Amino acid sequence: MTHQTTENNSLPPKTCSIERLVTLPQDVEKVLAGKKTATRRNGRYADVGEIMELNGAKFIVEKVYSQSLGELTDEHARQEGFDDVEGYKSSILSIHPGMPWLPHMKVWVHEFKAVEEE
């Protein structure tokens, strides 16, 4: 079981802003369609409770935690909008040419959900 932190004060400072969390057009489409509910980054882009806005739709960050690439499962890949880890890995390596895929490499997971408008 991956340790999941929801206390912002126990996380290191953010390295980027939430506006940069989901930027690729194909990823934005997946989020808007409900097919992508998490994104992994090499830095921390958001705090729990922060709101991300994409094309006018709002999404709230529910969990932020660290995970190694070796811990990724097909279920994690489905959160990212892929069928399995291999599909996710191929996509990441095509976006970041020359990036090694190292099982011990740590990434920050940001899980989010749509904000229900009242």
Phi and psi in degrees as a GROMACS rama.xvg file:
@    title "Ramachandran Plot"
@    xaxis  label "Phi"
@    yaxis  label "Psi"
@TYPE xy
-76.0161  133.62  THR-2
-69.0338  126.233  HIS-3
-114.733  127.763  GLN-4
-104.72  130.25  THR-5
-118.005  -4.07419  THR-6
-87.1742  111.329  GLU-7
-58.4054  -34.2677  ASN-8
-71.057  -11.2151  ASN-9
-99.5597  3.22022  SER-10
-98.0176  152.314  LEU-11
-69.4459  165.59  PRO-12
-59.3864  151.668  PRO-13
-63.8719  146.337  LYS-14
-103.633  -8.56963  THR-15
-155.921  174.846  CYS-16
-99.5712  158.266  SER-17
-60.6692  -25.9937  ILE-18
-61.8334  -21.6271  GLU-19
-97.4487  2.88654  ARG-20
-63.9119  -50.5571  LEU-21
-126.575  110.339  VAL-22
-125.409  -26.9029  THR-23
-68.6595  131.911  LEU-24
-51.8248  -41.7943  PRO-25
-66.7302  -31.05  GLN-26
-73.6979  -40.3531  ASP-27
-57.7383  -45.5166  VAL-28
-59.9171  -43.0821  GLU-29
-62.9485  -41.3083  LYS-30
-63.7416  -48.0523  VAL-31
-62.1173  -30.9158  LEU-32
-85.0622  -2.91357  ALA-33
80.1179  12.1082  GLY-34
-93.1008  -11.5248  LYS-35
-128.222  118.865  LYS-36
-121.376  7.09708  THR-37
-154.101  155.479  ALA-38
-141.839  141.772  THR-39
-108.316  133.972  ARG-40
-134.381  159.648  ARG-41
-80.4108  -3.6725  ASN-42
-135.227  176.78  GLY-43
-97.4449  118.477  ARG-44
-105.806  -9.4217  TYR-45
-154.727  157.299  ALA-46
-102.111  155.193  ASP-47
-59.3181  133.479  VAL-48
93.2355  -10.8418  GLY-49
-73.8561  150.656  GLU-50
-104.741  131.045  ILE-51
-106.593  135.652  MET-52
-115.811  128.437  GLU-53
-129.553  116.571  LEU-54
49.9208  39.1423  ASN-55
86.6051  -11.6604  GLY-56
-91.1002  143.257  ALA-57
-109.666  141.196  LYS-58
-132.889  135.196  PHE-59
-102.987  135.512  ILE-60
-77.5093  121.996  VAL-61
-99.6871  -33.9832  GLU-62
-143.306  144.208  LYS-63
-137.651  121.955  VAL-64
-154.979  163.109  TYR-65
-92.5016  145.745  SER-66
-150.539  146.46  GLN-67
-91.1067  152.163  SER-68
-59.209  -31.4353  LEU-69
-67.3377  -18.1783  GLY-70
-84.9024  -10.2203  GLU-71
-61.7863  134.453  LEU-72
-116.212  171.234  THR-73
-60.6847  -32.6288  ASP-74
-63.4065  -42.5312  GLU-75
-61.4535  -41.3122  HIS-76
-62.4791  -37.0422  ALA-77
-65.945  -35.0911  ARG-78
-59.5728  -31.7741  GLN-79
-84.0701  -6.59552  GLU-80
94.9212  20.1909  GLY-81
-118.928  161.044  PHE-82
-73.244  -35.1335  ASP-83
-156.695  175.115  ASP-84
-59.8218  -39.7046  VAL-85
-62.3012  -40.3006  GLU-86
-64.0769  -41.6713  GLY-87
-65.4715  -46.551  TYR-88
-59.3851  -45.7289  LYS-89
-59.4717  -42.0649  SER-90
-64.6335  -47.6851  SER-91
-60.6622  -45.1401  ILE-92
-69.4612  -25.6182  LEU-93
-76.2075  -30.5388  SER-94
-76.5289  -33.8119  ILE-95
-119.572  75.8177  HIS-96
-57.4334  136.088  PRO-97
86.4168  -7.88052  GLY-98
-72.1659  129.519  MET-99
-77.0943  147.729  PRO-100
-103.324  97.2769  TRP-101
-107.579  124.729  LEU-102
-54.9356  -30.811  PRO-103
-86.4261  -7.16858  HIS-104
-65.5301  130.767  MET-105
-93.048  141.915  LYS-106
-130.197  161.843  VAL-107
-99.3472  126.041  TRP-108
-95.8239  130.877  VAL-109
-120.161  110.589  HIS-110
-99.5986  137.882  GLU-111
-143.577  164.287  PHE-112
-143.265  159.476  LYS-113
-63.8968  141.394  ALA-114
-85.6763  123.955  VAL-115
-75.9817  120.648  GLU-116
-74.7159  137.011  GLU-117
